C-alpha cells in the first residue's frame, strides 16, 4: 500500500512539476550586481524637443555566459516628462521561472531634485506571487512575479531600476542565448550592450540591420562583445514586410554550436516519452486501429484523431516541462497534455502501427527567416509530427481538434522552417506550402427579383468553407447552442449585408470536414434611375466604391525596400446571382470580365446575363507569399482600379 501511494505521488509530482523540479528560487534575492557588471553613471537627458512622455536616459544590458548558463543584468533609467507618462510608469515588475532562474533585484529608486529616494528597501514593499498569465489559454508555467508600486511618482522624476536574472538549462548542457533589441521612444542618452564569456564557450552572434556594429574585446581568457552608443534612436521595422525583415535593431547571440546539437539533445527525451510500458492501455487502442484498416494512411489519421479528440490541451511548463515531454502513458491516463506530450503520445501510437514518424520543432510566429538566425532552443515554441507514408510527407499536430476527412485534407503548416528531432542530430528543413487548388471559401448569393424591381426579393446565401476555416467554424457551431450561433451569424452579417434581412440559418459538416452554411431571407434592392441612360439600375453594394485595401507606403529606414507580405495560401470564390423579371428580356449587365494578377494573386472575374439571371463571379487565388517593393505602387493602382469597377444590373426603359 505504501509503495502504491509513493508511486502515485511520484507520478503526480512528475505531471505537475516535471522531472527535477525544486522550486528553490521562488523569491528574489536582494544584492548588488556581480563583479563583472560595470556600473554606469546616469547621463544627462537627451536634447529632444518635445520629448516623449517617458524619456530614456540609460538602457544598459550586460550578460555573462559560461558553461553552466547565462546571467543577464539590466538597468533602465527613465525620466517622466509629462503626466501621460505616470500611468505606464507607476510600477516595476519582473517575472522568472523558479526552476531554471534566479532573480536578483539590485535597486529601484527615484531621483528628484538631486536626491535619491530608495523604493526597494531590501524587498520590504515587493509583492511576490505566482501569477499564471495564460490560464485562459490552458497554459501553466509556474512562473513567479515580483512587483513593486512606485509611491509618490511625479512629473520630472528619474526612475532607476536594475536587476539580474541567472538562467540555466541543464537539459541542453548549460547552453544559452541572448537577444538584445533597441526598443524605446525618441532618443536614449546612452545605450549599452556587453556580452562576456570565458575561453571554451562557443559564442556566436548575429547583428540585424540598423544595430550598431559591436566591438570584440579580449582581456586574458575573457572575451567581450561591446556596443556603447550615445544619443541612440531605435530603428522602426518596415510596415507590411515579411517577418524576417522586421528584425531590425537587434543582436542575437548563442552558445549552441549548431541546430544539430539541439536536435540530438532533444531526441532521447522524445524517445523515452514515446516508449510504452508492457501493459500500456495504448497498445489496445493501437490494436483496435490496426484491426479496422490495413491502410497506413487510415491508421495514421485514426491515431491523430484519437490524440485530438481524447486528450485536451494543457501546457505544463514547470520544472523541465518547458522542454521535456510527458510520458505517453501518463498523458493518456490523465487525458491532457501540451504539444510535447501530445506529440509523444502520437509518436507512440504511430510506432505501434508501423508508421515512420519523428517530432519536429517549429516556431509558430517567427518561422520566416529562421534559417538566418543563430541556433537556439529558444527559437522554438511548438512541436508536431512529420510522418512518411508511401514516399509522401504528412504533418500531424495533436494539439488541433476536429480534423476530419483523412490525411489528404491536412495541409502543411505555415511555419516555414522546422527542426527534426533525431538521435544523430540534423539541421533545419523547409516546410513547403503549395498554392491551393480549390477554393477555401466558396460563397454564392442568389437573389430572386423576378417578382418586380420594387418587390421583396427572396434570397439564399450559401457558403462552403474548407480547410482550417471549416475546422474553426465547426468548433464554434459544436461548442455553442444553436440559438446563439444563429444570432451571432445574423448579427455578424447584418453590417456588411444590411440590405438583406436574414430569417433562417442552417449549417452542416460533411465527412471530409467541409462546412456548408445556408441563410435565407429577403433582400431590398435599391434600383436607382440613371439620368444619362433613362433606365433604372441596381449596383451591388460594396462594388465600384474604390475602397481598396492598399499596401502602405513606408518611411525611410532599415529594410525600407523589403518586399511586402501577402496572405498565402488563399483561394476564394464569390458568386452573386440576381434573377430578373421578364426572363431577362431587355435587361443588361455591366461589370468586369478579366483575368489578371494583382499583388501576387490571380483574379478572374466574369459578368454575364444568361437565362434571365445576372451572374457576377470572382475567384482570387494567391500565387506567392510576397511581392517586390518596386511593385507596390503599381499594385495599389491595380487594386484601386479593381475596387472602382461597379457590378450593375440595368432594367429596360419603362420598368
C-alpha positions in Angstrom: 0.0 0.0 0.0 2.8 2.4 0.9 4.6 1.6 -2.3 1.5 2.3 -4.3 1.0 5.6 -2.6 4.6 6.5 -3.2 4.3 5.6 -6.9 1.2 7.7 -7.2 2.8 10.6 -5.5 5.8 10.3 -7.9 3.6 10.3 -10.9 1.6 13.3 -9.6 4.8 15.2 -9.0 6.1 14.5 -12.5 2.8 15.5 -14.0 2.5 18.7 -12.1 6.1 20.0 -12.0 8.1 17.9 -14.4 11.2 15.9 -13.6 13.8 17.6 -11.5 11.6 20.4 -10.1 12.9 22.1 -7.0 11.2 25.5 -6.6 14.3 26.6 -4.9 14.3 30.2 -6.1 10.7 31.3 -5.7 11.7 34.5 -4.0 14.1 37.2 -5.3 17.5 37.9 -3.9 18.4 41.5 -2.8 22.0 42.2 -3.5 24.4 44.4 -5.5 25.3 43.4 -9.1 28.0 40.8 -9.8 31.7 41.9 -10.1 31.7 41.5 -13.9 29.0 44.2 -14.2 30.3 47.7 -15.0 28.1 50.3 -13.3 27.2 53.4 -15.3 26.5 56.9 -14.2 23.2 58.4 -15.1 23.7 60.5 -18.2 22.0 63.8 -18.8 18.7 63.8 -20.6 18.9 63.9 -24.4 18.2 67.1 -26.3 14.6 66.4 -27.6 12.0 69.0 -28.4 9.4 67.9 -27.5 10.4 64.8 -25.5 8.3 61.7 -25.3 6.3 61.3 -22.0 8.9 58.7 -20.9 12.4 59.7 -21.8 15.1 57.1 -21.8 18.4 58.2 -20.2 20.1 54.8 -19.8 19.3 51.4 -21.4 22.1 49.1 -20.1 22.2 45.4 -20.9 25.1 43.2 -19.8 25.3 39.4 -19.8 27.8 36.8 -18.7 27.7 33.3 -20.3 29.7 30.3 -19.2 29.3 26.5 -19.4 26.5 26.5 -16.8 24.2 29.1 -18.3 23.9 32.9 -18.6 23.2 35.8 -16.3 21.5 38.9 -17.6 22.0 42.3 -16.0 19.5 45.0 -17.0 19.2 48.6 -15.9 16.7 51.1 -17.2 16.8 54.8 -16.2 14.0 56.9 -17.5 12.6 60.4 -16.9 8.9 61.2 -16.6 8.4 64.4 -18.6 4.6 64.6 -18.9 1.5 63.4 -16.9 0.9 60.9 -19.7 4.0 59.0 -18.6 2.8 58.5 -15.0 0.2 55.8 -15.6 2.6 53.4 -17.5 5.5 54.0 -15.2 3.7 53.5 -11.9 5.1 50.1 -11.2 8.0 47.8 -11.9 7.8 44.0 -12.2 9.9 41.1 -13.2 8.8 37.5 -14.0 11.0 34.5 -13.7 11.0 30.7 -13.7 12.0 29.5 -10.2 13.1 26.1 -11.5 15.7 27.5 -14.0 16.2 31.0 -12.9 17.4 33.1 -10.0 16.2 36.7 -9.8 18.3 39.3 -8.0 16.9 42.8 -7.5 19.6 45.4 -7.3 17.8 48.7 -7.0 14.7 50.8 -7.5 14.9 54.5 -6.8 13.6 57.9 -7.7 16.0 60.7 -8.3 14.3 64.0 -7.6 16.0 67.4 -7.3 19.3 65.7 -6.8 18.1 63.5 -4.0 17.8 59.7 -4.3 14.7 58.0 -2.8 15.1 54.3 -2.2 11.9 52.3 -3.2 13.3 48.8 -3.0 14.1 48.9 0.8 15.5 45.4 0.8 12.3 44.0 -0.5 10.0 45.4 2.1 7.4 46.6 -0.4 8.0 43.9 -3.0 4.9 41.7 -3.8 5.9 38.2 -4.9 3.2 36.0 -6.3 2.6 33.1 -8.8 0.5 34.7 -11.5 -0.4 32.4 -14.3 -1.0 34.9 -17.2 -2.2 32.3 -19.7 -4.6 30.1 -17.8 -7.5 31.0 -20.1 -5.3 29.5 -22.9 -4.8 26.3 -20.9 -1.2 27.1 -20.1 0.5 26.8 -16.7 4.2 27.7 -16.5 4.8 28.1 -12.8 6.5 31.5 -13.2 6.8 33.9 -10.4 6.3 37.7 -10.5 7.9 40.3 -8.3 6.1 43.6 -8.4 6.7 47.0 -6.8 4.4 50.1 -6.9 6.2 53.4 -7.2 4.7 55.6 -4.5 4.6 59.4 -5.0 5.8 59.3 -8.6 5.8 62.8 -10.1 6.5 64.5 -13.4 10.2 65.3 -13.6 11.2 62.2 -11.6 14.0 60.0 -12.8 13.3 56.3 -12.2 16.3 54.0 -11.8 15.5 50.2 -12.0 18.1 47.3 -12.1 18.1 43.6 -11.7 19.9 40.4 -12.8 18.4 37.1 -14.0 20.5 34.0 -13.9 19.3 31.3 -16.3 20.4 27.7 -16.6 19.1 24.9 -18.9 20.6 21.6 -17.7 18.8 19.6 -20.5 21.0 21.5 -23.0 24.2 21.2 -21.1 24.1 24.8 -19.9 23.9 26.2 -23.5 22.3 29.6 -23.6 21.3 32.5 -25.8 21.0 36.3 -25.6 18.8 38.6 -27.6 19.1 42.4 -27.4 16.7 44.8 -29.1 16.7 48.6 -29.4 13.2 49.5 -28.3 12.3 52.9 -26.9 10.5 56.0 -28.0 12.6 59.0 -29.0 16.3 59.3 -28.2 18.2 57.3 -25.5 21.0 59.2 -23.9 23.1 56.0 -23.7 22.5 52.5 -25.0 25.0 49.8 -24.0 25.3 46.1 -24.6 28.0 44.0 -23.1 28.3 40.2 -23.7 31.1 38.5 -21.8 32.3 34.9 -21.9 35.4 32.9 -21.0 37.6 30.7 -23.2 36.0 27.5 -24.2 32.4 28.8 -24.5 31.4 28.6 -28.2 29.8 32.0 -28.6 28.3 33.0 -31.9 26.4 36.2 -32.7 24.5 37.9 -35.5 23.7 41.6 -35.9 20.5 42.6 -37.6 20.1 45.7 -39.8 20.4 49.1 -38.0 22.0 47.6 -34.9 25.3 49.3 -34.1 28.4 47.2 -35.1 29.8 45.7 -31.9 33.5 45.7 -30.9 35.2 42.4 -29.9 37.5 42.9 -26.9 39.7 40.4 -25.1 41.3 40.5 -21.6 43.3 37.4 -20.7 40.9 34.4 -21.1 37.8 36.6 -21.2 36.1 37.9 -24.3 33.6 40.7 -24.6 31.3 42.0 -27.3 30.6 45.7 -26.7 28.1 48.2 -28.1 28.1 51.6 -26.4 26.2 54.4 -28.2 25.2 57.9 -27.1 22.0 59.6 -28.3 20.7 56.5 -29.9 17.4 56.2 -31.8 15.7 52.8 -32.0 15.0 51.8 -35.6 11.5 51.1 -36.8 10.7 48.0 -38.8 9.2 48.3 -42.3 5.4 48.2 -42.3 3.9 45.3 -44.2 7.1 43.4 -44.6 7.6 39.6 -44.1 8.7 38.7 -40.6 12.4 38.2 -41.4 12.6 41.9 -42.4 11.0 43.1 -39.2 14.0 42.1 -37.1 15.9 45.4 -37.1 18.0 46.9 -34.3 18.6 43.5 -32.8 21.6 41.4 -31.7 21.3 37.6 -31.3 23.9 35.5 -29.6 24.1 31.8 -28.7 26.4 29.2 -27.2 24.6 26.4 -29.0 27.1 25.1 -31.6 24.5 24.2 -34.2 20.9 23.2 -34.9 22.2 19.6 -35.0 23.1 19.9 -31.3 19.6 20.9 -30.3 18.1 18.1 -32.4 20.4 15.5 -30.9 19.8 16.6 -27.3 16.0 16.6 -27.7 15.9 13.1 -29.3 16.4 10.9 -26.2 13.7 12.9 -24.4 11.1 12.1 -27.0 12.3 8.6 -27.4 11.8 8.0 -23.7 8.5 9.7 -23.5 7.0 7.8 -26.5 8.0 4.4 -25.2 5.0 2.5 -23.9 5.1 0.2 -20.9 4.5 -3.5 -21.4 0.9 -3.3 -20.1 0.1 0.1 -21.6 -3.6 0.6 -22.4 -2.5 2.5 -25.5 -1.4 -0.8 -27.1 -5.0 -1.9 -27.1 -6.0 1.4 -28.7 -3.4 0.9 -31.4 -4.5 -2.7 -32.0 -8.1 -1.6 -32.5 -7.0 1.0 -35.1 -4.9 -1.6 -36.8 -7.7 -4.1 -36.9 -10.0 -1.6 -38.6 -7.8 -1.0 -41.6 -4.6 -2.2 -43.3 -4.1 1.2 -44.9 -1.2 3.1 -43.2 -2.8 6.5 -44.1 -6.1 5.5 -42.5 -4.3 4.2 -39.4 -2.2 7.4 -39.1 -5.3 9.6 -39.3 -7.2 7.5 -36.8 -4.2 7.8 -34.4 -4.3 11.6 -34.9 -8.0 11.8 -34.2 -7.5 9.7 -31.1 -5.0 12.2 -29.7 -7.0 15.2 -30.8 -10.4 14.0 -29.5 -9.5 12.0 -26.4 -6.9 14.3 -24.8 -7.4 18.0 -24.2 -4.6 20.6 -24.4 -2.9 21.9 -21.2 0.6 23.3 -21.1 2.6 22.5 -18.0 5.9 24.3 -18.1 7.1 23.8 -14.6 10.4 22.1 -13.9 11.8 20.6 -17.1 8.3 20.7 -18.5 9.3 23.5 -20.9 11.3 21.1 -22.9 10.8 17.6 -21.6 7.7 15.8 -22.9 5.4 13.9 -20.5 5.4 10.1 -21.0 2.7 8.9 -23.3 1.2 6.6 -20.8 0.8 9.4 -18.2 -0.7 11.7 -20.8 -3.2 9.1 -21.8 -4.1 8.3 -18.2 -4.9 11.9 -17.3 -6.3 12.8 -20.7 -4.5 16.1 -21.2 -1.1 17.3 -22.3 0.7 20.1 -24.1 2.3 20.0 -27.6 5.2 17.9 -26.4 3.0 15.4 -24.6 0.6 15.0 -27.4 3.5 14.6 -29.9 5.0 11.9 -27.7 1.6 10.2 -27.4 1.1 10.3 -31.2 4.6 9.0 -31.9 3.9 6.1 -29.5 0.7 5.2 -31.4 2.3 5.5 -34.8 5.2 3.3 -33.8 2.7 0.6 -32.7 1.0 1.0 -36.1 4.2 0.7 -38.0 4.1 4.3 -39.4 7.5 6.0 -39.6 7.4 9.4 -37.9 9.5 11.9 -36.0 9.0 15.0 -33.9 9.8 18.4 -35.5 10.3 21.7 -33.6 8.7 24.8 -35.1 8.2 28.5 -34.4 4.5 29.5 -34.7 5.2 33.2 -35.2 8.8 33.6 -36.1 9.5 30.9 -38.6 10.1 33.2 -41.6 13.9 33.7 -41.8 14.6 31.1 -39.1 17.4 29.7 -41.3 19.2 33.0 -41.0 19.2 33.2 -37.2 21.6 31.9 -34.5 20.9 28.3 -33.4 19.0 28.3 -30.1 16.3 26.2 -28.5 14.6 29.4 -27.5 13.7 29.9 -31.2 11.0 27.2 -31.0 7.7 27.2 -29.2 5.8 24.2 -30.7 6.4 20.7 -31.8 4.5 18.5 -34.2 4.9 15.1 -36.0 6.2 14.5 -39.5 5.1 11.1 -40.8 6.2 9.5 -44.0 3.9 7.1 -45.9 4.4 5.7 -49.4 7.0 8.4 -50.1 4.8 11.3 -49.1 5.2 13.6 -46.1 2.3 14.4 -43.7 2.4 17.0 -40.9 0.3 16.0 -37.9 -0.4 18.3 -35.0 -2.1 16.6 -31.9 -3.0 20.0 -30.4 -5.6 20.6 -33.1 -9.1 19.4 -32.7 -11.8 18.4 -35.2 -9.8 17.2 -38.1 -11.9 15.1 -40.5 -11.6 13.6 -43.9 -8.3 11.8 -43.8 -4.6 12.7 -44.3 -5.3 14.1 -47.7 -7.2 17.0 -46.2 -4.2 18.1 -44.0 -2.1 20.8 -45.4 1.5 21.6 -44.5 1.6 24.2 -41.7 2.7 27.8 -42.4 5.7 27.7 -40.0 8.3 27.9 -42.9 11.1 26.0 -41.1 11.2 23.1 -38.7 13.9 21.2 -36.8 13.5 17.4 -36.9 14.5 15.7 -33.7 16.9 12.9 -34.5 19.4 10.9 -32.4 22.2 11.8 -34.8 21.2 15.4 -35.0 20.1 17.3 -38.1 19.6 20.8 -39.4 16.6 22.8 -40.3 14.2 21.7 -43.0 11.9 23.9 -45.1 8.2 23.3 -44.8 6.8 23.8 -48.3 3.3 25.1 -48.8 2.0 24.7 -52.3 -0.8 27.1 -53.6 -4.4 25.9 -53.1 -6.0 24.2 -56.0 -9.6 24.7 -54.8 -11.4 27.5 -53.0 -11.2 27.5 -49.2 -14.2 29.9 -49.2 -17.0 29.5 -51.8 -19.9 31.9 -51.4 -23.0 32.1 -53.6 -25.6 34.8 -53.1 -28.8 34.1 -55.1 -31.4 36.9 -55.2 -34.8 36.2 -56.8 -36.0 39.6 -58.1 -38.3 38.1 -60.7 -41.5 39.4 -59.0 -40.5 43.0 -59.8 -37.9 45.7 -59.1 -39.6 47.0 -56.0 -40.9 43.8 -54.5 -39.0 42.0 -51.7 -36.5 39.5 -53.3 -36.2 36.1 -51.7 -32.5 35.5 -51.1 -30.4 32.5 -50.3 -26.7 32.7 -49.3 -24.7 29.5 -49.4 -21.2 29.5 -48.1 -19.0 26.4 -48.4 -15.9 26.5 -46.2 -12.9 24.1 -46.4 -9.6 23.6 -44.6 -8.8 25.2 -41.3 -11.5 27.8 -41.6 -14.1 24.9 -41.8 -12.5 23.3 -38.7 -12.7 26.5 -36.8 -16.3 27.1 -37.8 -17.2 23.6 -36.8 -15.7 24.1 -33.4 -17.8 27.2 -32.8 -21.0 25.6 -34.0 -20.5 22.5 -31.9 -19.5 24.3 -28.8 -22.3 26.9 -28.7 -26.1 26.5 -28.5 -27.9 26.7 -31.8 -29.8 29.9 -30.9 -26.5 31.6 -30.0 -24.9 30.5 -33.3 -27.9 31.7 -35.3 -27.9 35.0 -33.5 -24.2 35.6 -34.0 -24.3 34.8 -37.7 -27.3 37.0 -38.4 -25.9 39.9 -36.4 -22.4 39.4 -37.9 -23.6 39.5 -41.5 -26.0 42.4 -41.0 -23.4 45.1 -41.0 -21.9 44.1 -44.4 -25.2 43.0 -45.9 -27.6 45.4 -44.4 -29.8 45.3 -47.5 -30.6 41.7 -46.7 -32.8 40.6 -43.8 -31.8 37.0 -43.0 -34.5 34.9 -41.4 -33.2 31.3 -41.3 -29.8 29.9 -40.7 -28.6 26.3 -41.1 -25.3 24.5 -41.3 -23.9 21.1 -41.9 -20.5 19.4 -41.8 -19.6 16.7 -44.4 -17.4 13.7 -43.7 -14.4 15.4 -45.3 -14.7 18.3 -42.9 -16.3 20.7 -45.3 -18.8 23.1 -43.7 -21.8 24.4 -45.6 -23.6 27.4 -44.2 -27.1 28.4 -45.6 -29.0 31.5 -44.8 -32.3 32.6 -46.3 -34.2 35.9 -46.1 -35.4 38.9 -48.2 -33.3 41.5 -50.0 -34.3 45.1 -50.7 -32.7 46.1 -54.0 -32.1 49.8 -54.4 -33.0 50.3 -58.1 -31.9 53.9 -59.0 -32.6 56.0 -62.0 -29.6 56.6 -64.3 -30.4 60.0 -65.6 -28.0 59.7 -68.5 -29.4 56.4 -69.8 -33.0 56.9 -68.6 -33.1 53.5 -67.1 -33.2 52.1 -63.6 -30.2 50.1 -62.4 -29.1 48.1 -59.4 -25.5 48.4 -58.3 -24.3 45.6 -56.0 -23.4 47.3 -52.7 -19.7 47.3 -52.0 -18.7 47.4 -55.6 -17.4 50.4 -57.5 -16.7 52.4 -54.4 -12.9 52.5 -54.9 -12.3 51.4 -51.4 -9.3 49.1 -51.8 -7.1 47.8 -49.0 -3.8 49.1 -50.4 -0.2 48.3 -49.5 1.0 51.0 -47.0 3.8 53.4 -48.0 6.9 53.3 -45.9 9.1 56.0 -44.3 12.8 55.7 -44.9 14.6 53.3 -42.6 16.2 49.9 -42.4 14.8 47.3 -44.8 12.5 50.0 -46.2 12.7 48.4 -49.6 11.9 44.9 -48.3 9.1 43.0 -50.2 5.5 43.2 -49.0 4.0 40.1 -47.3 0.7 38.9 -48.8 -1.8 36.3 -47.5 -0.8 32.9 -48.7 -2.1 30.3 -49.5 -5.6 31.6 -50.1 -8.3 30.8 -52.7 -11.8 32.3 -52.6 -14.7 32.3 -54.9 -17.7 34.7 -54.8 -20.8 34.5 -57.0 -23.8 36.9 -57.0 -26.8 35.8 -59.0 -29.8 38.0 -59.5 -32.9 36.5 -61.1 -34.5 39.4 -63.0 -38.1 39.9 -64.2 -39.4 39.0 -67.7 -36.9 36.2 -68.0 -34.2 38.8 -68.6 -35.8 40.4 -71.7 -34.4 43.9 -72.1 -32.1 43.6 -69.1 -28.3 44.0 -69.3 -25.3 43.9 -67.0 -22.2 45.9 -66.6 -19.2 44.6 -64.8 -15.6 43.3 -65.1 -14.6 40.5 -67.4 -10.9 40.0 -66.7 -8.1 37.6 -65.8 -5.2 39.4 -64.1 -2.6 39.0 -61.4 -2.8 41.8 -58.7 -0.5 41.8 -55.7 0.7 38.2 -56.2 -2.9 36.9 -56.5 -4.7 35.8 -59.7 -8.1 37.4 -60.0 -10.6 36.1 -62.6 -13.9 38.0 -63.0 -16.9 37.4 -65.2 -20.1 39.4 -65.6 -22.9 37.8 -67.7 -26.6 37.7 -68.2 -28.0 34.4 -69.3 -31.3 32.6 -68.9 -32.8 35.5 -67.0 -30.0 35.5 -64.4 -27.4 38.3 -64.0 -24.3 36.5 -62.7 -21.1 38.1 -61.3 -18.3 35.7 -60.4 -14.9 36.4 -59.0 -12.1 33.9 -58.0 -9.0 35.0 -56.2 -6.0 32.7 -55.6 -2.7 33.8 -54.1 0.3 32.6 -56.0 3.2 33.9 -53.9 4.0 34.8 -50.3 5.3 38.3 -51.1 5.7 40.8 -53.8 8.7 43.1 -54.6 8.9 46.6 -53.1 9.2 48.0 -56.6 5.8 46.6 -57.5 3.9 48.3 -54.6 2.7 51.4 -56.4 1.5 49.5 -59.5 -0.2 47.0 -57.2 -2.0 49.8 -55.4 -3.1 51.3 -58.8 -4.5 47.9 -59.8 -6.2 47.5 -56.5 -7.9 50.9 -56.8 -8.9 50.2 -60.4 -10.4 46.9 -59.4 -12.3 48.4 -56.5 -13.8 51.1 -58.8 -15.3 48.6 -61.1 -19.0 48.5 -60.3 -21.2 45.5 -60.8 -24.5 46.7 -62.2 -27.8 45.2 -63.5 -29.8 47.5 -65.8 -33.5 47.3 -66.4 -35.2 48.1 -69.7 -36.7 51.5 -70.2 -40.2 52.0 -68.7 -39.7 49.3 -66.0 
